[in-house]
């Protein structure tokens, strides 16, 4: 299919037409052939442009596709329709899926993970500015497939499983959520607490009909008001975004995240965006993408390391 991608001449990018070819290999998921850029300079920040889809007006969550190296997933903040938007790593519009049976009370985070060879997306309905919600909710969906015929008319996806939860010490405001696949846990980092508090709960609770309990792990001393978080594909790095900065944490193979988050992080150097609330690693974990709640929504990429020879 042919996809129109509008670049911004303000930053030296030309409006262009990109042909996105979708191919299927025997026994494999289709691959979206918009390649993730290869980092050339370690630590380089690249202004990609703006999100072409103007319906993404309050981007509150961002996740890499686990199926297509050239695609990212985005959600809007609370009060909007329960839609999963898909975009190219160049900001191009690739369509949207409606999550059937889900509501968008206050969607604040999005995370990709793989479990038993299936790619999933976790949508976190966890925002609570006044810290008074009785429960938060995670909607887990299988990552939608983009086929050679496109998305179809108003495509819909179902919920694979849903997690309703409470915090063990009362309501919390949270916008930063990530999936620790190795330990089958969901990590939550509170926003309004000083210092922020790290919680965890099971990715697949033993009894889906009961309310899960998010247990307190530790406080994080290095920053305030985190707005987004993601764990790298190899499970050994985590990126945390605040309104003014971004940080990269690393952990050893046998180190838990509570210990890793208490080590001094590496600051990521990029120009602050207005209302920046979404961050994710790229498909290969070599880059980090950031966008924000504004129109037009900017998209920047921070290259972390060069590709191996």
Buried (B, 14 or more C-beta within 10 A) or exposed (E): EEBEBBBBEEEEBEEEEBEBEBEEEEEEBBBBBBEBBEBEEEEBBBBBBBBBBEBBBBBBBBBBBBBBBBBBBBBBBBEBEBBBBBBBBBBBBBBBBBBEEBEBBBBBBBBBBBBEEEBBBBBBBBBBEEBEBEBBBBBBBEBBBBEEEBBEEEBEBEBBBBBBBBBEEEBBBBBBBBBBBEEEBBBBBBBBBEEBBBBBBBBBBEEEEEEBEBEBBBBBEBBBBBBBBBBBBEBBBBBBBBBEBBBBBEBEEEEBBBEBBBEEBBEBEBEEBEBBBBBBBBBBBBBBBBBBBBBBBBBBBBBBEEEEE
